[in-house]
Amino acid sequence: MRPARGCRIDADLAAFIESPVMIILGTGIGSVPEIGRGMGASVEVDGALQIVVSAWQWPGTVAQARANGRIAATFARPADYVTYQVKGPVDRVAPLTPALEACAARYAARITDVLAGLGLPPELTAPWRSGRDLVALHVRPERVFVQTPGPLAGNLLAGSGG
């Protein structure tokens, strides 16, 4: 196995990740996978990815991120299914900073509006938007994959490591 070199998330992909997209998180230890939903994300100046998640709602996902230190985070725009998946190590799980608290609140409001505009009433999507016991997963992106349905699905995004 080659050591991972990491990758840099460019400004366009950062804007996409920070927009109101569905955030699905996958962790695993051995053959025991866990999934969870993110409550917002921020791409930091140093290239790290901060993903907000409810440790109350997704305790297995957070526990495995801590124990295994690996994650696959999928970001999908619900209007057209443009989708990217970021894989990399979780450096740490930490309490939210004030900036990430604001990110989570902004995300909850924006994704609620987007989904309502697509015909999903807020009361139907409320369980996806838990603000209880939020933590930040600090991820160092190694690879980014295009996952938009079509002929490029599964391909490594150009310049994303490999």
N, C-alpha and C positions, 0 to 999 in steps of 0.2 A: 504494500500500500504506500503510495507516494504521500509525503507530507502536504497538507493543504497550504496553498499560498495566500488564500484570502482574495477578496475582490473589493472593488470600490463601487458603491452605489452612486450612479450619476444623478444629476439634478432632476432629469425627467422621471427616472424611476423613483427617486425620493419623493417627488410631488405626488406620484401615483400612490405610493405606500402610505403617505400622510393624508390622502383623500378619503372620503367615505366609502371604503371598500370592505367587503367581508374579510375577516381575518381568522383563518383556521390554523390552529397550532397542532403539530404532531410531535410527540416524544415517544420514547420506548426504551425499555430495558429488557434484553433478551427477546422473547416472543410476546411480551405484554405491552401492546401499544396503548397510548392515551391520546385523547384529542381534547381540544379546548377552543374557545373563541377569544380573540383579542378584543380589547376595548380601546383601541387606538395605538398608533405607533409614531415614532419620531426617528428620523435619521440624524445622527449627531454629526458635528463638524469633523470628528476624527473617523467617520465612516461606520461607527457602531450603530446598531439598530436597537432602540428601546421599544419593547412591546409591552403594553399594559394588559394585565390579565387578572381576573378575580380568582384569588387563591381559595376563596370560600366555594365558589361554583366549580372550579376546575382543580381540585386539590391533587389529583393524580398527575395531571399535566405539570403542575408546578413542582411537585415532589420529584418527578422523573427528570425535569430540567435541572434541578439541583443535583440529583444523584448521578445522572448520566452525562450531563453537560452538553447534550446535542439536541437540536431542534430543526424541524422543517416548518417554516411559516409560509402559508399560502395567502396571497392577497388577490381577491377577485372582485372586479367591479360588477355589481348585480345587473346593471342595465344592458351590458353587452358581453359579459363573461370574459373580458380581457383579464388575464390571470398570470401572475408570476409567483414562483416559489423560491424562497431564500432558505438556504441550509447553512448551518454553522454551529459553532460552540456557544453555549450559554456561559459567559464569564461569571455572572453572578445574578442572584435574585435579590432585589433591594426594595425598600419602601419607595413610594412615589415622591419625587421632588414636586415643588409647587408648579413647575412648568409641565410636568407629566400629569398632574392632577387637572390642570387646565386642558391639556391635550385630550384626556379621557372624557371630560365634560363636553368639549367641542365635538369630539367623535360621536358620542351618544346622541347629541342633538342632530348632527348632520346625517348620520346613518338612519336615524328614525325618519327624517324627512325624505331621504332617497327611497327607502323601502316603502313608505306611505305613498309616494308618487308612483311606485310600481304596483300598487294595489294591496300592499300588506299593512293593515292597520296597526298602529302603535301597540295596542293591547296584545296583538299576536306576536310581535317581535320583542316585547318587554323581557321575556326570559333570557334573551340573548344579550341583554344589556345590563347585567348586574354590575353595580358599582360597589359592592360589598367586598372588603378586604382586598383592595387592588394592590398589586405589586408590579414591579418593572423587571422584565427579563432583559438583561443586557447581552445582546447577541453580536458576535463578530462574523459578519457574512463571509462565507468561503466560496459559495457558488450560487448563481441565480439561474433558474430555469424558466423558459417560456412555457406556460401551461394553458394558454388560450387554446380552446378547441380549434383544430385544424392541422395542417401539415407540419407546422413548427412545434407542436406540443411535445414537450419532453426534451427539447433541445436546450443546450446551455446557451444562455444569453452571451453574446459576444463580449469579450473582455471580463468575464466574471470568474476567472480562475479555471482550473481544470486539470 
